[in-house]
Amino acid sequence: MTAAAPTIGIIGLGTMGLGIAQVYAAAGFPVIATDAHAPARETARARMADALNARITAGKLSEAARDATLSHLTIAETLAEFTPCDLVIEAIVERLDAKKSLFRSLETILSPASILATNTSSIPVREIAAGLAHPDRVLALHFFNPPTAMKLVELAPHATTATKHINIARQITEKAGKTVIECPDRPGFIVNRCARPFYGEALALLSEGRSASDIDAAMLAAGYRLGPLSLIDLIGADINLAATRGLQAAMANHPRYHVFPALEAQVAAGHLGRKSGQGFLHPTTPGPAPADAAQIALRIEATLINEAHWLLSEGGTTAAGIDTAMKLGLNFPRGPFEALALHGRPAVLTTLSALQAAAPQAMKDRYTPAPGLA
Ligand SMILES: NC(=O)c1ccc[n+]([C@@H]2O[C@H](COP(=O)([O-])OP(=O)(O)OC[C@H]3O[C@@H](n4cnc5c(N)ncnc54)[C@H](O)[C@@H]3O)[C@@H](O)[C@H]2O)c1
């Protein structure tokens, strides 16, 4: 990286911010970072060093590379020190008022050419940008956890984000080794939205009396590294429930984002998955695939394919972008459009139509085919 490398600002040094700071620092960008909480600032360098040392122990990093990464990190005490930043990424608390107020303060400090990025998972980017002097420089750079390991970054501009800012944010983040997929400023961006049916249809099958083992074994047989219920066990049923409820509210309670009582019951019972010691399957793993494994997998993939088409129909992304995002964000063996090519449109539409016929009235619209699919 040359001396003219853009300077990156990171605000919030929690789970996401520290990892995002490491991503850019490791790529040679000067990084200025801070946190409102003094202990988070004071421990940030040591926490990053620990993360880098773990990679040295694993034989994946040299001591020289660790030292170079740490040399690019400056911990700031005040926002005034962010003046040189070309791109500032906030990873603070998930609250609209906090993010707006931070960006308002930054506007008085930064040059108008610098970009303000949010790592929000659920707040509309346009709402964060609204009322700023330069809303055209606001966009989302949505990293996945842990940012150092996950290749994917969703880049979500809002309606008036300037193309030059989109391009610069993309170039810088690609230089930092990430695959950047552009997507619209829609709830859940690509991955958190298009993943809903993976969990939801598994929970529907569960409520119809299928065992968690059969459902997950069917998806393993179809090439998935983890079944949907084991994935909920890994993420935490409480986190998954909050994400589903968030999407349901943001999408006007559409039945495609139905919150299944089976998930609520897991949380109420405290069976959160790995973190509580008991989940849908955890501590066990799926048994042998059932005889109808292929139908189970087709049902889940048909709903994934449909959701991806609904998102595509709303504009701002591409089929290839959605496929890449789902593979990188969730370790899926294929994206929904690749799954469509595998099964063929007739099989997918027949599956959706049978599900719609069998669904109770309030749930029928869950299976209505998207415009580009029907
Ligand atoms: N955790 C995830 O898996 C994940 C994934 C993608 C996106 N996100 C998003 O990233 C953001 C951060 O999430 P996290 O999990 O890292 O949270 P976290 O609680 O681990 O860290 C947030 C940090 O921000 C600091 N902070 C809070 N308000 C601040 C302010 N006004 N100014 C400066 N610092 C402030 C806190 O002290 C804390 O250290 C959220 O918007 C979240 O939705 C989280």
The ligand as an ORCA input file, in Angstrom:
! r2SCAN-3c Opt
* xyz 0 1
  N     -22.664     -8.964     15.775
  C     -22.971     -9.307     14.536
  O     -23.018    -10.497     14.180
  C     -23.247     -8.239     13.509
  C     -23.190     -8.578     12.143
  C     -23.384     -7.575     11.192
  C     -23.687     -6.284     11.598
  N     -23.754     -5.992     12.952
  C     -24.026     -4.592     13.313
  O     -22.791     -3.987     13.695
  C     -23.021     -2.990     14.690
  C     -22.178     -3.302     15.915
  O     -22.509     -4.581     16.381
  P     -21.555     -5.384     17.386
  O     -22.079     -6.765     17.443
  O     -20.125     -5.154     17.038
  O     -21.878     -4.628     18.758
  P     -21.012     -4.581     20.093
  O     -21.978     -4.318     21.184
  O     -20.098     -5.764     20.196
  O     -20.070     -3.289     19.889
  C     -20.579     -2.000     19.790
  C     -19.505     -1.044     20.319
  O     -19.910      0.287     19.996
  C     -19.624      1.119     21.126
  N     -20.532      2.253     21.042
  C     -21.870      2.287     21.279
  N     -22.357      3.505     21.012
  C     -21.296      4.283     20.587
  C     -21.154      5.611     20.123
  N     -22.201      6.435     20.070
  N     -19.939      6.032     19.756
  C     -18.874      5.225     19.791
  N     -18.941      3.934     20.228
  C     -20.142      3.478     20.603
  C     -19.855      0.228     22.333
  O     -19.133      0.712     23.453
  C     -19.327     -1.117     21.826
  O     -17.952     -1.278     22.135
  C     -24.521     -2.961     14.922
  O     -25.094     -1.979     14.105
  C     -24.945     -4.367     14.486
  O     -26.300     -4.420     14.092
  C     -23.537     -6.923     13.901
*
